[in-house]
Amino acid sequence: MSAFIFDEKDVRRSRIVIVAASTNCIPNLPLQEIFDRLADLEYTNAEIAIDENGCVKPEELATKFDQVVHVCRTSRRITPTALYWGVEPAHPQYLELFNTVCRLAKATKIVVITVRASTHEMPFNNEVERLTELVRIGMNEGVVVGLNTEIGRLTESPDTVGSLCRLAPGLGVTLDPSHYIYNQTKPRDFDGILDYVCHIRLRDTTKTNFQVRIGQGVLEFGRFVIQLAKAGYQRTLCVDLAPLPDVDPTAELRKMRLLLESLL
């Protein structure tokens, strides 16, 4: 079943596609307070970021495991829908920590974990082996691994992303279109990887600024949603807004939610 009922003139709302926000949108607060703030902005779903800037740091994961599980299980206003695992692949304890993240996903009924690709220094075949192992670990816990599209890494090219997914069966893609717009001569065509997309992270972007105020960028959200409709996308659109100087972050979060919901 398609995620949307597609028509050339109209894209109608689907109960399957949902709008969420990353916990990194509201930094420097405990997870429960972030959930409360997002709920006050009328979000009902959230992606939990586990990275050095997140509400849960990677080195804190083991000690905060039960606490995070408790917050997720008892939350009545926010449903966690994805995990963003922002740890560098070269981290010496990467696999050990990743196993813990997968256990966290299973305990909180989260299906998708986003991981970062290696930098260009990593040989391609070694990256395929690494990702294949992550997919295997994830499958054992009922988790889909989504590879984040990101400039400066092996996912910088959509063609390379497609090759990685074909060579590491079961690997999904977390599509962040900003990385295919920012600092590019022209936006890169990612149609060829839409069938692999399991999660999406969004903000408005220009060629010279990775994030700008909503409506001031070049990302055509309506056209993007139509692309997803054609591909039958059925998961989450996750808002990922970093605080900008002299900009009200709550207003931007509310504006982005309203924009996305109006397109579904």
C-alpha positions as CSV (number, residue, x, y, z in Angstrom):
1,M,0.0,0.0,0.0
2,S,1.4,3.4,-0.9
3,A,2.1,5.9,1.9
4,F,0.1,8.5,0.0
5,I,-2.8,8.6,-2.3
6,F,-1.0,10.3,-5.2
7,D,-2.6,12.6,-7.7
8,E,-0.9,15.0,-10.1
9,K,-2.8,17.9,-8.5
10,D,-3.0,16.7,-4.9
11,V,-1.2,14.8,-2.2
12,R,-3.7,13.7,0.5
13,R,-3.0,13.0,4.1
14,S,-1.8,9.4,5.0
15,R,-2.2,7.9,8.5
16,I,1.1,6.0,7.8
17,V,3.4,9.0,7.3
18,I,4.0,11.0,10.4
19,V,5.9,14.2,11.4
20,A,8.4,14.0,14.2
21,A,11.1,16.2,15.6
22,S,14.7,15.4,16.7
23,T,15.5,15.8,20.3
24,N,18.5,17.8,19.1
25,C,16.1,20.6,18.1
26,I,15.8,21.5,21.9
27,P,19.3,21.1,23.2
28,N,20.7,21.1,26.8
29,L,17.6,19.6,28.5
30,P,16.8,16.1,29.9
31,L,14.8,13.8,27.6
32,Q,11.6,14.1,29.5
33,E,11.7,17.9,29.3
34,I,12.4,17.8,25.6
35,F,9.4,15.5,25.1
36,D,7.2,18.0,27.1
37,R,8.4,21.0,25.0
38,L,7.8,19.1,21.8
39,A,4.3,18.1,22.9
40,D,3.6,21.8,23.8
41,L,4.4,22.5,20.1
42,E,1.9,19.9,19.2
43,Y,4.4,17.3,18.0
44,T,3.4,13.7,18.8
45,N,6.5,11.9,17.7
46,A,10.2,12.3,18.3
47,E,13.6,11.0,17.1
48,I,16.0,10.5,20.0
49,A,19.5,11.7,19.2
50,I,22.4,9.9,20.8
51,D,25.5,11.9,20.1
52,E,27.9,14.3,21.7
53,N,25.3,17.1,21.3
54,G,22.3,15.0,22.3
55,C,20.3,14.6,25.5
56,V,21.9,11.2,25.8
57,K,25.7,11.1,25.2
58,P,27.2,7.9,23.9
59,E,29.3,7.3,26.9
60,E,26.2,7.8,29.1
61,L,24.1,5.2,27.3
62,A,24.8,2.3,29.6
63,T,24.2,4.2,32.8
64,K,21.1,6.0,31.4
65,F,19.7,3.0,29.6
66,D,16.9,2.2,32.1
67,Q,16.1,5.9,32.5
68,V,15.6,6.4,28.8
69,V,13.5,3.2,28.5
70,H,11.3,4.4,31.4
71,V,10.8,7.9,29.8
72,C,9.9,6.3,26.4
73,R,7.5,3.7,27.9
74,T,5.7,6.1,30.2
75,S,5.4,9.1,27.8
76,R,1.7,9.8,27.0
77,R,2.3,12.8,24.8
78,I,5.3,11.8,22.6
79,T,6.0,8.5,20.8
80,P,9.6,7.8,20.0
81,T,9.8,6.7,16.4
82,A,13.6,6.6,15.6
83,L,17.1,6.8,17.0
84,Y,19.9,8.9,15.6
85,W,23.2,7.2,16.4
86,G,25.7,10.0,15.8
87,V,28.9,8.2,16.9
88,E,31.8,8.2,14.5
89,P,32.4,4.8,12.9
90,A,36.0,4.9,14.0
91,H,35.1,4.9,17.7
92,P,37.0,2.1,19.4
93,Q,33.9,0.8,21.1
94,Y,31.6,1.3,18.2
95,L,30.2,-2.2,17.9
96,E,29.8,-2.6,21.6
97,L,27.9,0.6,21.9
98,F,25.8,-0.1,18.8
99,N,24.7,-3.4,20.3
100,T,23.4,-1.4,23.3
101,V,21.6,1.1,21.0
102,C,19.9,-1.8,19.3
103,R,18.8,-3.2,22.6
104,L,17.5,0.2,23.5
105,A,15.5,0.4,20.2
106,K,14.0,-3.0,20.9
107,A,13.1,-2.1,24.5
108,T,11.3,1.1,23.3
109,K,9.7,-0.4,20.2
110,I,11.7,1.8,17.9
111,V,12.2,0.3,14.5
112,V,14.8,2.6,12.7
113,I,18.3,3.5,13.8
114,T,20.2,6.1,11.8
115,V,24.0,5.6,11.6
116,R,26.7,7.7,10.0
117,A,28.8,6.6,7.0
118,S,32.6,6.4,7.2
119,T,34.7,9.2,5.7
120,H,36.4,8.9,2.4
121,E,39.5,7.4,4.0
122,M,37.6,4.2,4.6
123,P,38.1,1.7,1.7
124,F,34.8,1.0,0.0
125,N,34.8,-2.8,0.5
126,N,35.6,-2.3,4.2
127,E,32.6,0.0,4.5
128,V,30.4,-2.7,2.9
129,E,31.7,-5.2,5.5
130,R,31.1,-2.8,8.4
131,L,27.5,-1.9,7.3
132,T,26.7,-5.6,6.6
133,E,27.7,-6.3,10.2
134,L,25.5,-3.5,11.5
135,V,22.5,-4.8,9.5
136,R,23.1,-8.2,11.0
137,I,23.1,-6.9,14.5
138,G,20.1,-4.8,13.9
139,M,18.1,-7.6,12.4
140,N,18.7,-9.7,15.5
141,E,16.9,-7.0,17.5
142,G,14.2,-6.3,14.9
143,V,15.8,-3.0,13.9
144,V,16.3,-1.4,10.5
145,V,19.6,0.4,10.0
146,G,19.4,3.6,8.0
147,L,22.6,5.1,6.6
148,N,22.6,8.9,6.8
149,T,23.2,10.8,3.6
150,E,26.0,13.3,4.5
151,I,28.6,15.4,2.7
152,G,32.2,14.6,3.4
153,R,31.5,10.9,3.8
154,L,30.9,7.9,1.5
155,T,27.2,8.9,1.3
156,E,28.1,12.1,-0.4
157,S,27.1,10.6,-3.7
158,P,23.6,9.1,-4.2
159,D,25.2,6.6,-6.6
160,T,27.6,5.4,-3.9
161,V,24.7,5.1,-1.5
162,G,22.8,2.9,-3.9
163,S,25.8,0.7,-4.3
164,L,26.2,0.3,-0.5
165,C,22.6,-0.7,-0.2
166,R,22.8,-3.2,-2.9
167,L,26.0,-4.8,-1.5
168,A,24.8,-4.8,2.1
169,P,21.3,-6.3,1.8
170,G,18.8,-5.0,4.3
171,L,20.5,-1.6,4.7
172,G,18.2,1.3,4.5
173,V,18.8,5.0,3.9
174,T,18.1,8.0,6.1
175,L,17.7,10.7,3.5
176,D,18.8,14.2,4.5
177,P,18.2,16.2,1.3
178,S,20.1,19.3,2.7
179,H,23.4,17.5,2.1
180,Y,22.5,17.2,-1.6
181,I,21.8,20.9,-1.8
182,Y,24.3,22.7,0.4
183,N,27.7,23.5,-1.2
184,Q,26.6,21.9,-4.5
185,T,26.8,23.5,-7.9
186,K,23.3,22.2,-8.5
187,P,21.1,19.9,-6.3
188,R,22.0,16.2,-6.6
189,D,19.5,13.8,-8.0
190,F,18.5,11.2,-5.3
191,D,15.6,9.6,-7.1
192,G,17.7,6.4,-7.5
193,I,17.8,5.7,-3.8
194,L,14.3,6.5,-2.8
195,D,13.3,2.9,-2.7
196,Y,15.8,2.3,0.1
197,V,14.7,5.3,2.3
198,C,13.5,4.3,5.8
199,H,13.8,7.7,7.5
200,I,14.0,11.3,6.5
201,R,15.5,14.3,8.3
202,L,14.5,17.8,7.2
203,R,15.3,21.5,7.4
204,D,15.3,24.4,4.9
205,T,18.6,24.9,3.1
206,T,20.4,27.0,0.5
207,K,23.5,26.4,-1.6
208,T,25.5,28.6,0.8
209,N,23.8,27.9,4.2
210,F,23.1,24.4,5.5
211,Q,20.1,25.7,7.5
212,V,18.1,28.9,7.1
213,R,14.7,30.0,8.4
214,I,11.8,28.1,7.1
215,G,10.7,29.5,3.7
216,Q,14.0,31.2,2.9
217,G,15.7,28.1,1.4
218,V,15.5,26.3,-1.9
219,L,14.2,23.0,-0.7
220,E,10.8,22.5,-2.5
221,F,8.9,20.6,0.2
222,G,5.8,20.1,-1.8
223,R,7.8,18.6,-4.7
224,F,9.8,16.5,-2.3
225,V,6.6,15.1,-0.7
226,I,5.4,14.2,-4.2
227,Q,8.6,12.3,-4.9
228,L,8.1,10.4,-1.7
229,A,4.5,9.7,-2.7
230,K,5.6,8.1,-6.0
231,A,8.1,6.0,-4.1
232,G,5.4,4.8,-1.6
233,Y,7.3,6.1,1.4
234,Q,5.5,5.1,4.6
235,R,7.5,6.3,7.6
236,T,8.6,9.4,9.4
237,L,9.4,13.0,8.3
238,C,11.7,14.2,11.0
239,V,12.3,17.9,11.6
240,D,16.0,18.5,12.5
241,L,16.5,22.2,13.2
242,A,19.5,23.5,15.0
243,P,19.0,26.8,16.9
244,L,19.9,29.8,14.8
245,P,21.1,33.1,16.1
246,D,18.4,35.7,16.6
247,V,15.7,33.3,15.5
248,D,12.9,32.0,17.8
249,P,13.4,28.2,17.7
250,T,9.9,27.4,18.9
251,A,8.4,29.4,16.2
252,E,10.5,27.6,13.6
253,L,9.6,24.2,15.0
254,R,5.9,25.1,14.9
255,K,6.2,26.5,11.4
256,M,7.9,23.4,10.1
257,R,5.4,21.1,11.6
258,L,2.5,23.0,10.1
259,L,4.2,23.1,6.7
260,L,4.8,19.3,6.6
261,E,1.4,18.4,8.0
262,S,-0.3,20.6,5.4
263,L,1.5,18.6,2.6
264,L,0.5,15.1,3.9
